[in-house]
Amino acid sequence: MKIAAYAVAAFAVFLVALNYGLEKYNQSKQWQEIKKSAEAFQKAEQELYQKMMADTYGGKTPQETLELFIAAVEKGDYELASKYFVAEKQEEWNKNFGVIKNIKEYISDTKEIRDNLSNGRFSEQKDRFILEKPIYTKFILYPSDVWKISEI
């Protein structure tokens, strides 16, 4: 009877140890996955930063960027105009110019934004500029020290 009791106790200890070991193994795997994800995120962040540093399209002020943007649209150079947007929106805007039906009206609206920039405000860190009316418009200061259009 004692042998059976020792066997059951030993088996219970074995199951507890096995369970503990499996938990630690799973935790280790999860930690490795988290670490891989963090490294991938950090790499993507570094690549984006490098891309932003290399991007020199834009002005030294939000106003200058908007003027450059308007000039490119007026010339019909939509590829250049799209480069005044933040990197992640450039392709989208290059395509958008192909579907704008009344480009003269669009230019007029954009000039209305330009004429109202004095009503905009800088963020506390001076790296964002927002104009809420007549059309919500947001500019972002890139690490390359140029202002990019984030939203119109």
C-alpha positions as CSV (number, residue, x, y, z in Angstrom):
1,M,0.0,0.0,0.0
2,K,2.9,2.4,0.9
3,I,4.4,1.7,-2.5
4,A,1.2,2.6,-4.3
5,A,1.0,5.8,-2.2
6,Y,4.6,6.7,-3.1
7,A,3.9,5.9,-6.8
8,V,0.8,8.2,-6.8
9,A,2.7,10.9,-5.0
10,A,5.7,10.6,-7.4
11,F,3.3,10.7,-10.4
12,A,1.6,13.8,-9.0
13,V,5.0,15.4,-8.5
14,F,5.9,14.4,-12.0
15,L,2.7,16.0,-13.4
16,V,3.2,19.2,-11.4
17,A,6.8,19.4,-12.7
18,L,5.7,18.7,-16.2
19,N,3.0,21.3,-16.1
20,Y,5.6,23.9,-14.7
21,G,8.1,23.0,-17.4
22,L,5.5,23.3,-20.1
23,E,4.4,26.7,-18.8
24,K,8.0,28.0,-18.7
25,Y,8.5,26.6,-22.2
26,N,5.4,28.4,-23.5
27,Q,6.4,31.6,-21.7
28,S,9.8,31.4,-23.3
29,K,8.3,30.9,-26.8
30,Q,5.9,33.8,-26.3
31,W,8.8,36.0,-25.1
32,Q,10.8,35.1,-28.2
33,E,7.8,36.0,-30.4
34,I,7.4,39.3,-28.6
35,K,11.1,40.0,-29.0
36,K,11.0,39.2,-32.7
37,S,8.0,41.4,-33.2
38,A,9.7,44.3,-31.3
39,E,12.8,43.9,-33.4
40,A,10.7,43.9,-36.6
41,F,8.9,47.0,-35.4
42,Q,12.2,48.7,-34.5
43,K,13.6,47.9,-38.0
44,A,10.5,49.2,-39.7
45,E,10.7,52.4,-37.6
46,Q,14.3,52.9,-38.5
47,E,13.6,52.4,-42.2
48,L,10.7,54.9,-42.0
49,Y,13.0,57.4,-40.3
50,Q,15.7,56.9,-43.0
51,K,13.1,57.4,-45.7
52,M,11.9,60.6,-44.0
53,M,15.4,61.9,-43.7
54,A,16.0,61.3,-47.4
55,D,12.7,63.1,-48.3
56,T,13.5,66.7,-49.1
57,Y,10.3,67.7,-50.9
58,G,8.6,70.4,-49.0
59,G,9.2,73.9,-47.7
60,K,10.8,75.3,-44.6
61,T,7.3,76.4,-43.4
62,P,3.8,74.9,-43.9
63,Q,3.0,78.0,-46.1
64,E,6.0,77.3,-48.3
65,T,5.0,73.7,-48.7
66,L,1.5,74.6,-49.7
67,E,2.8,77.1,-52.2
68,L,5.0,74.5,-53.8
69,F,2.1,72.0,-53.8
70,I,-0.2,74.6,-55.5
71,A,2.4,75.4,-58.1
72,A,2.9,71.7,-59.0
73,V,-0.9,71.1,-59.2
74,E,-1.3,74.2,-61.4
75,K,1.4,72.9,-63.8
76,G,-0.3,69.5,-63.9
77,D,2.7,67.8,-62.3
78,Y,0.7,65.6,-60.0
79,E,3.6,63.3,-59.3
80,L,5.5,66.2,-57.9
81,A,2.5,67.5,-56.1
82,S,2.0,64.2,-54.3
83,K,5.6,64.3,-53.0
84,Y,4.6,67.2,-50.8
85,F,2.5,64.8,-48.8
86,V,3.8,62.5,-46.0
87,A,5.4,59.3,-47.4
88,E,2.6,57.0,-46.6
89,K,0.1,59.1,-48.5
90,Q,2.1,60.0,-51.6
91,E,1.0,57.1,-53.8
92,E,-2.6,57.6,-52.7
93,W,-2.6,61.2,-53.7
94,N,-0.8,60.6,-57.0
95,K,-3.8,58.3,-57.8
96,N,-6.3,60.8,-56.4
97,F,-5.2,63.5,-58.9
98,G,-6.3,61.2,-61.7
99,V,-9.9,61.1,-60.4
100,I,-10.4,64.8,-59.4
101,K,-13.0,66.0,-61.9
102,N,-12.6,69.7,-61.5
103,I,-9.0,70.5,-61.0
104,K,-9.6,74.3,-61.2
105,E,-12.1,74.1,-58.3
106,Y,-9.6,72.0,-56.4
107,I,-6.9,74.6,-56.9
108,S,-9.3,77.3,-55.8
109,D,-10.1,75.4,-52.6
110,T,-6.4,74.8,-52.0
111,K,-5.7,78.6,-52.4
112,E,-8.5,79.2,-49.9
113,I,-6.5,77.1,-47.5
114,R,-3.4,79.1,-48.2
115,D,-5.2,82.4,-47.7
116,N,-6.4,81.2,-44.2
117,L,-3.2,79.7,-42.9
118,S,-2.8,82.6,-40.5
119,N,-5.8,81.1,-38.6
120,G,-3.9,77.8,-38.1
121,R,-1.9,76.8,-35.0
122,F,1.3,75.0,-34.3
123,S,1.4,72.1,-31.8
124,E,3.2,72.6,-28.5
125,Q,6.3,70.9,-29.9
126,K,6.1,73.0,-33.1
127,D,6.2,69.9,-35.2
128,R,2.6,70.0,-36.4
129,F,0.5,72.7,-37.9
130,I,-3.2,72.5,-38.1
131,L,-5.8,74.6,-39.9
132,E,-9.4,73.6,-39.1
133,K,-11.3,76.0,-41.5
134,P,-12.1,76.4,-44.3
135,I,-10.8,72.9,-45.0
136,Y,-9.2,70.8,-42.3
137,T,-5.5,70.7,-43.2
138,K,-2.6,69.2,-41.2
139,F,1.2,69.6,-41.8
140,I,4.0,67.6,-40.2
141,L,7.6,68.6,-39.8
142,Y,9.9,65.9,-41.1
143,P,13.2,65.0,-39.5
144,S,14.8,66.4,-42.8
145,D,13.5,69.8,-41.6
146,V,10.8,70.1,-44.4
147,W,7.1,70.4,-43.8
148,K,4.8,67.8,-45.4
149,I,1.1,67.8,-45.9
150,S,-0.5,65.1,-43.8
151,E,-4.2,65.8,-44.5
152,I,-6.3,68.0,-46.7
